[in-house]
């Protein structure tokens, strides 16, 4: 059975392929599957956006489809940037510009609690849908630290790692990442469903 991942990100596809290989799935990007669709994320939650992307690709193939949506939620900002994490500082903004905007909004805040959240939507060829979630908790620093990662990683201090995501090695970050946790939860659900059939 094939899984088409609604992404053009090769690293994401590789990570998912590695996780689902034991279940006998062949994992490919939407590009590899010959699907060229650009989906507008209009949902107000990560779960809704993941489903919007998955459903758009599922309409164009007869395989299983997987899509995810994730972002940073800051407690003192009522959960912002949330679903707008990627475009928080405007279209085409750099990671540095996004970080600067967030730090500016946070400069007077004493509550620095934040979490990264990922929702993953999985659609079977018969239309059944499964949605899972993963979270990792931490806090927003007052200035960036670290050279690794991307996005908000330099200002997100992980409680579990006791360092920023940008200070962590990729394997360290992946071992507790929100996407990894959502994928692990999905793997468990899919294994149960496939095992029952």
C-alpha positions in Angstrom: 0.0 0.0 0.0 1.2 3.5 -0.8 1.1 6.6 1.3 1.2 9.9 -0.6 2.5 12.7 1.7 1.0 16.1 0.9 4.4 17.9 0.9 7.3 18.7 -1.4 9.7 18.5 1.6 12.0 15.5 1.0 13.2 15.3 4.6 9.7 15.0 5.9 9.0 12.2 3.4 12.1 10.4 4.5 11.2 10.7 8.1 7.7 9.3 7.5 9.0 6.5 5.3 11.3 5.4 8.0 8.5 5.2 10.6 5.9 3.4 8.4 8.3 1.0 6.7 7.6 -1.8 9.3 3.9 -1.8 8.3 4.8 -2.4 4.6 3.8 1.0 3.3 5.7 2.7 0.4 5.9 6.4 1.1 6.2 9.0 -1.6 5.8 12.8 -1.9 2.9 14.2 -3.9 5.5 15.2 -6.5 6.6 11.6 -6.8 3.0 10.6 -7.2 2.6 13.2 -10.1 0.2 15.4 -8.1 0.7 19.1 -8.5 -1.7 20.9 -6.2 -1.2 24.0 -4.1 -3.7 24.1 -1.2 -4.7 27.2 0.6 -4.7 26.6 4.4 -7.9 28.3 5.5 -8.6 26.4 8.7 -8.5 28.0 12.1 -6.8 24.9 13.7 -3.9 22.7 12.8 -6.2 19.7 12.5 -8.5 21.5 10.0 -5.5 22.6 7.9 -4.0 19.1 7.9 -7.4 17.7 6.7 -7.8 20.4 4.1 -4.4 19.4 2.6 -5.0 15.7 2.9 -8.5 15.8 1.3 -7.2 17.9 -1.6 -4.5 15.3 -2.5 -6.9 12.3 -1.7 -9.2 13.6 -4.5 -6.4 13.2 -7.0 -5.2 9.6 -6.2 -6.3 6.2 -5.0 -3.7 5.8 -2.3 -3.5 6.6 1.4 -2.8 10.3 2.0 -1.0 11.9 4.9 -0.7 15.7 5.6 0.4 17.7 8.6 0.2 21.2 9.9 2.2 22.6 12.8 3.2 25.8 14.5 4.2 27.6 17.7 1.6 28.5 20.3 2.5 31.1 22.9 0.4 31.3 26.0 0.8 35.0 26.7 -0.2 35.7 23.1 -3.5 33.7 23.3 -1.9 30.9 21.3 -0.5 33.1 18.5 1.2 32.7 16.1 -0.5 29.3 15.9 -1.8 28.4 12.5 -0.2 31.6 11.1 3.3 30.6 12.3 4.8 30.4 8.8 3.3 33.7 7.6 3.3 35.5 10.9 5.5 38.4 9.8 3.9 38.6 6.4 4.2 36.7 3.2 7.8 35.8 2.2 9.2 36.9 5.6 12.5 35.3 6.7 12.9 33.2 9.9 14.8 36.1 11.4 11.9 38.5 10.7 9.4 36.1 12.2 11.5 35.8 15.3 12.0 39.6 15.6 8.2 40.1 15.4 7.5 37.5 18.1 10.2 38.8 20.4 8.8 42.4 20.0 5.3 41.2 21.0 6.8 39.3 23.9 9.1 42.0 25.3 6.8 43.0 28.2 5.5 39.5 28.9 6.6 37.6 32.0 4.7 34.4 31.1 7.0 32.9 28.5 5.3 29.4 28.2 5.0 28.1 24.7 4.5 24.8 22.8 5.0 23.4 19.3 2.0 21.5 18.1 1.6 19.2 15.1 -1.6 17.6 13.8 -1.4 14.9 11.2 -4.3 13.8 9.0 -4.4 10.4 7.4 -7.0 9.4 4.8 -7.5 5.8 3.6 -8.5 5.1 0.0 -12.0 4.3 1.3 -12.4 7.7 2.8 -11.8 6.9 6.5 -9.9 9.7 8.3 -7.6 9.6 11.3 -6.2 12.7 13.0 -3.4 12.7 15.6 -1.6 15.4 17.6 1.8 15.8 19.1 3.1 18.6 21.4 6.4 19.7 22.9 6.5 22.2 25.7 9.0 24.9 26.6 9.3 28.7 26.8 10.3 31.7 24.6 13.7 33.1 25.3 14.5 36.9 25.1 17.1 36.4 22.3 18.0 33.6 19.8 20.5 30.9 20.8 21.9 28.2 18.6 22.7 27.6 14.9 20.7 24.5 14.1 17.1 24.0 13.1 14.8 26.6 11.4 11.9 28.8 12.1 11.4 29.6 15.7 13.9 27.0 16.9 16.5 29.5 18.2 14.1 31.1 20.7 12.2 28.0 21.8 13.8 26.5 24.9 12.7 22.9 25.3 12.0 21.9 28.9 12.9 18.3 28.2 16.2 19.0 26.3 17.1 21.9 28.6 18.3 23.8 25.5 16.8 25.5 22.5 15.8 23.5 19.5 18.5 25.4 17.6 21.2 24.1 20.1 20.0 20.5 19.7 21.4 18.0 17.3 18.8 16.9 14.7 18.5 13.4 16.4 18.0 15.0 19.8 15.2 17.3 18.5 13.5 14.5 16.5 13.5 12.3 19.6 11.0 14.6 21.3 9.6 16.6 18.4 5.9 17.4 18.1 5.9 15.9 14.6 7.6 12.8 15.8 5.0 12.4 18.6 2.1 12.9 16.2 3.6 10.4 13.8 4.1 7.9 16.6 0.5 8.2 17.7 -0.6 7.8 14.0 1.6 4.7 13.6 -0.1 3.1 16.6 -3.6 3.8 15.2 -2.8 2.7 11.7 -1.2 -0.5 13.0 -4.3 -1.3 14.9 -6.6 -0.6 11.9 -4.4 -2.5 9.4 -4.1 -5.4 11.9 -7.9 -5.7 12.2 -8.4 -6.1 8.5 
